[in-house]
Amino acid sequence: MSIRFFEPPQDKIIDRFQQLESEFTQNRLIFNEWLQKAAVDLGASRRLFDVLHNDENSGVLLIHIIDNSTVKLNALIIYPQFRNKGIATRAMKMAVTDLLPDVSWYFTQCRSNDIRALRLEERVGFHRIGLLRHLRESADNILFAYNNKNEFSLETSRKLAIKLYSRPDQQLLIGDGTNA
Ligand SMILES: CC(C)(COP(=O)(O)OP(=O)(O)OC[C@H]1O[C@@H](n2cnc3c(N)ncnc32)[C@H](O)[C@@H]1OP(=O)(O)O)[C@@H](O)C(=O)NCCC(=O)NCCS
């Protein structure tokens, strides 16, 4: 199977998000937040990529560029009819190795009860580094980090996470997320 990324022109991005909205039922609140963010500042630091499987649109990946070496993978969504074929696993692996050649640190998070997403992050090689409590939504997310230059350390990743995730509306609890 072939997987590749395609970055749609800026003026098509909002259409892409709206198309997805009806399918994204699990984390609807967060999705709506993404929609709003996409509308206001996609141009600046967020980039949306279509995931193509054998040249068919099969999902999207939203990336938040923090700086030259660090990004947040904000959302990978594979459309329902393309799931369970290994597409997300391959796409995530490609995203952390080939998509942005200068970047070495990748952060991502998923709901602490979303077994499917948690398994995906771990299969790709992400490390659990903490738990992010979203205070407004009363929801817990597991925070993951990955370094593609073989320079992963829990200490460095946690220091970076403290810088990246300190916000009044969320609380970062360092640990593997199992005992918070
Ligand atoms: C989570 C999500 C991205 C996974 O996408 P996916 O393409 O189905 O993921 P994969 O196919 O790589 O892996 C899913 C399962 O299929 C299995 N699988 C992998 N390759 C396979 C293959 N060739 N044939 C059959 N099954 C396969 C995997 O082992 C995995 O099994 P598991 O769930 O029991 O661990 C998708 O369900 C989704 O879009 N969910 C909604 C959004 C979301 O939660 N995003 C992630 C957090 S931001």
The ligand as a MOL file (V3000), in Angstrom:
LIG
                    3D

  0  0  0     0  0            999 V3000
M  V30 BEGIN CTAB
M  V30 COUNTS 48 50 0 0 0
M  V30 BEGIN ATOM
M  V30 1 C -7.3310 6.3430 16.0070 0
M  V30 2 C -7.3520 6.2630 14.4630 0
M  V30 3 C -6.5370 7.4350 13.8990 0
M  V30 4 C -6.7290 4.9290 14.0300 0
M  V30 5 O -6.7130 4.8650 12.6020 0
M  V30 6 P -6.5080 3.4760 11.8050 0
M  V30 7 O -6.0350 3.8050 10.4490 0
M  V30 8 O -7.7010 2.6410 11.9620 0
M  V30 9 O -5.3010 2.8350 12.6530 0
M  V30 10 P -4.4740 1.5230 12.2440 0
M  V30 11 O -5.1790 0.8010 11.1480 0
M  V30 12 O -3.0640 1.8730 12.0350 0
M  V30 13 O -4.5950 0.6850 13.5850 0
M  V30 14 C -5.8960 0.2830 14.0590 0
M  V30 15 C -5.9350 -1.2170 14.3290 0
M  V30 16 O -5.8050 -1.9360 13.1200 0
M  V30 17 C -4.7570 -2.8920 13.2550 0
M  V30 18 N -4.0540 -3.0350 11.9660 0
M  V30 19 C -2.9110 -2.4860 11.5980 0
M  V30 20 N -2.5660 -2.8460 10.3540 0
M  V30 21 C -3.5400 -3.6110 9.9270 0
M  V30 22 C -3.7530 -4.2620 8.7110 0
M  V30 23 N -2.8840 -4.1730 7.6940 0
M  V30 24 N -4.8850 -4.9750 8.6060 0
M  V30 25 C -5.7670 -5.0480 9.6310 0
M  V30 26 N -5.6020 -4.4380 10.8260 0
M  V30 27 C -4.4980 -3.7190 10.9490 0
M  V30 28 C -3.8370 -2.3080 14.2870 0
M  V30 29 O -3.0660 -3.3220 14.9000 0
M  V30 30 C -4.8030 -1.6590 15.2150 0
M  V30 31 O -5.3260 -2.5980 16.1310 0
M  V30 32 P -5.7180 -2.1490 17.6370 0
M  V30 33 O -6.6780 -0.9690 17.5470 0
M  V30 34 O -6.3330 -3.3710 18.1790 0
M  V30 35 O -4.4360 -1.7590 18.3180 0
M  V30 36 C -8.8110 6.2990 13.9160 0
M  V30 37 O -9.5610 5.3410 14.5920 0
M  V30 38 C -9.4750 7.6660 14.0490 0
M  V30 39 O -9.3840 8.4880 13.1480 0
M  V30 40 N -10.1640 7.9140 15.1910 0
M  V30 41 C -10.8120 9.2160 15.4480 0
M  V30 42 C -9.8060 10.3320 15.6950 0
M  V30 43 C -8.7970 9.9850 16.7600 0
M  V30 44 O -9.1210 9.4320 17.7710 0
M  V30 45 N -7.5220 10.3380 16.4710 0
M  V30 46 C -6.3810 9.9920 17.3170 0
M  V30 47 C -6.1760 10.8860 18.4550 0
M  V30 48 S -5.8890 12.5750 17.9940 0
M  V30 END ATOM
M  V30 BEGIN BOND
M  V30 1 1 1 2
M  V30 2 1 2 3
M  V30 3 1 2 4
M  V30 4 1 2 36
M  V30 5 1 4 5
M  V30 6 1 5 6
M  V30 7 2 6 7
M  V30 8 1 6 8
M  V30 9 1 6 9
M  V30 10 1 9 10
M  V30 11 2 10 11
M  V30 12 1 10 12
M  V30 13 1 10 13
M  V30 14 1 13 14
M  V30 15 1 14 15
M  V30 16 1 15 16
M  V30 17 1 15 30
M  V30 18 1 16 17
M  V30 19 1 17 18
M  V30 20 1 17 28
M  V30 21 1 18 19
M  V30 22 1 18 27
M  V30 23 2 19 20
M  V30 24 1 20 21
M  V30 25 1 21 22
M  V30 26 2 21 27
M  V30 27 1 22 23
M  V30 28 2 22 24
M  V30 29 1 24 25
M  V30 30 2 25 26
M  V30 31 1 26 27
M  V30 32 1 28 29
M  V30 33 1 28 30
M  V30 34 1 30 31
M  V30 35 1 31 32
M  V30 36 2 32 33
M  V30 37 1 32 34
M  V30 38 1 32 35
M  V30 39 1 36 37
M  V30 40 1 36 38
M  V30 41 2 38 39
M  V30 42 1 38 40
M  V30 43 1 40 41
M  V30 44 1 41 42
M  V30 45 1 42 43
M  V30 46 2 43 44
M  V30 47 1 43 45
M  V30 48 1 45 46
M  V30 49 1 46 47
M  V30 50 1 47 48
M  V30 END BOND
M  V30 END CTAB
M  END
